[in-house]
Amino acid sequence: MSDGFDRDSWERRWSQVLREHGDKVAGRPPNAYLVADVGGLAPGRALDAGCGHGAETLWLAAAGWEVTAVDFSPAALDHARATAGRIGPDVADRVEWVEGDLGRWTPQPHRYDLVCCLYVHVADSPTEMVSRLASGVAPGGTLFVVGHLPVDPATGEPTPAAGQRQVTIADARAALDAAAWNIHAEERVRPEAGTGVDAVVRAVRRR
Ligand SMILES: C[S@@+](CC[C@H](N)C(=O)[O-])C[C@H]1O[C@@H](n2cnc3c(N)ncnc32)[C@H](O)[C@@H]1O
């Protein structure tokens, strides 16, 4: 039974959006939290889990990261790959696009200097997914997770993420052993009034 955010639903959503607004989507800027919070890191290997249209993947690759970009929507991956191709080989050759389900896809242990996962709804346990993705972070590496809360705490009204289970700060803290990680986590109010709050988690694995 679909919860509205399973693979087929995302594939239909992406196919329609990209058919109608493909050029606009290809021009989307990378996530502002990612740019502000990890922009100063030295490039290495990165994983973008739930890469969607690829704006963050392409920004990382342009900054010199070797990126593994995972999503379960072939339409989103095809579009992102085509955008990378138009940018050119300097960026396109630094990305491996992987069709995979983050409900079970598991990174190679300690492979990545940066693992990011932005706005991914998980059907099962967000804590389990964060724990699995965190297993891919190398010693000294960074885990960067953002989730949009489904209810605006200021108004009690549903946000555009209503009905989804995105990662919360409590989920991330439950997934990460505080003895092994330096964790910075905060809720940030979105700039557009009424759109609610994001949980932003940046955790660095101690050496
Ligand atoms: C809201 S979009 C966010 C895309 C991108 N991270 C961003 O911040 O713009 C969520 C993305 O996660 C993907 N996704 C959701 N659940 C997934 C799963 N179980 N496995 C792989 N990808 C998934 C969707 O296809 C979609 O591209």
The ligand as a Tripos MOL2 file, in Angstrom:
@<TRIPOS>MOLECULE
LIG
   27    29     1     0     0
SMALL
NO_CHARGES

@<TRIPOS>ATOM
      1 C1         11.9970   16.2680   -0.9750 C.3       1 LIG1
      2 S1         13.0690   15.4860   -2.1320 S.3       1 LIG1
      3 C2         14.6380   16.1850   -1.6230 C.3       1 LIG1
      4 C3         15.6480   16.1530   -2.7260 C.3       1 LIG1
      5 C4         16.9860   16.8170   -2.3570 C.3       1 LIG1
      6 N1         17.6580   16.0920   -1.2950 N.3       1 LIG1
      7 C5         16.7630   18.2560   -1.9460 C.2       1 LIG1
      8 O1         17.0260   18.6100   -0.8060 O.co2     1 LIG1
      9 O2         16.2990   19.0310   -2.7900 O.co2     1 LIG1
     10 C6         13.2220   13.8320   -1.4880 C.3       1 LIG1
     11 C7         14.0210   12.9380   -2.4150 C.3       1 LIG1
     12 O3         14.2520   11.7110   -1.7630 O.3       1 LIG1
     13 C8         13.9810   10.6540   -2.6580 C.3       1 LIG1
     14 N2         13.5960    9.5150   -1.8050 N.ar      1 LIG1
     15 C9         12.5600    9.4650   -0.9400 C.ar      1 LIG1
     16 N3         12.5240    8.2720   -0.3190 N.ar      1 LIG1
     17 C10        13.5780    7.5550   -0.8200 C.ar      1 LIG1
     18 C11        14.0550    6.2480   -0.6060 C.ar      1 LIG1
     19 N4         13.4440    5.3970    0.2520 N.pl3     1 LIG1
     20 N5         15.1330    5.8380   -1.2940 N.ar      1 LIG1
     21 C12        15.7570    6.6620   -2.1810 C.ar      1 LIG1
     22 N6         15.3410    7.9170   -2.4390 N.ar      1 LIG1
     23 C13        14.2540    8.3620   -1.7740 C.ar      1 LIG1
     24 C14        12.8930   11.1500   -3.5760 C.3       1 LIG1
     25 O4         12.8630   10.4880   -4.8240 O.3       1 LIG1
     26 C15        13.3000   12.6190   -3.7160 C.3       1 LIG1
     27 O5         14.1820   12.7710   -4.8000 O.3       1 LIG1
@<TRIPOS>BOND
     1     1     2 1
     2     2     3 1
     3     2    10 1
     4     3     4 1
     5     4     5 1
     6     5     6 1
     7     5     7 1
     8     7     8 2
     9     7     9 1
    10    10    11 1
    11    11    12 1
    12    11    26 1
    13    12    13 1
    14    13    14 1
    15    13    24 1
    16    14    15 ar
    17    14    23 ar
    18    15    16 ar
    19    16    17 ar
    20    17    18 ar
    21    17    23 ar
    22    18    19 1
    23    18    20 ar
    24    20    21 ar
    25    21    22 ar
    26    22    23 ar
    27    24    25 1
    28    24    26 1
    29    26    27 1
@<TRIPOS>SUBSTRUCTURE
     1 LIG1         1 GROUP 0 **** ****
